[in-house]
Amino acid sequence: MPYIDQLSRTRIAGGEPPSSPGELNYALTMLVNSYLRSAAEDAGRVRYAHLNEVVGVLECAKLELYRRVASPYEDQKMTESGDVYSIV
């Protein structure tokens, strides 16, 4: 949840990196909020297209993180600990 205390919000706004999942959520939320606010100012209001753009970008960022970081990590752990799937 992005609802972190004011001290943490100030730290992150000052450029300090998030140090917990909640702080990461807050930082991402603030970035998305800023984008939507700017898009709404340009278009006169938030439009479905803006929301769709943000959701698409977040989904693609998630997939790229999984593809580039999580999947190789899981492959390494499978090699170290042994596979759990018997059907492949």
Buried (B, 14 or more C-beta within 10 A) or exposed (E): EBEBEEEBBEBBEEEEEBEEEBBBBBBBBBEBEEBBEEBEEEEEEBBEEBEEBBEEEEEEEEEEEEEEEEEEEEEEEEEEEEEEEEEE
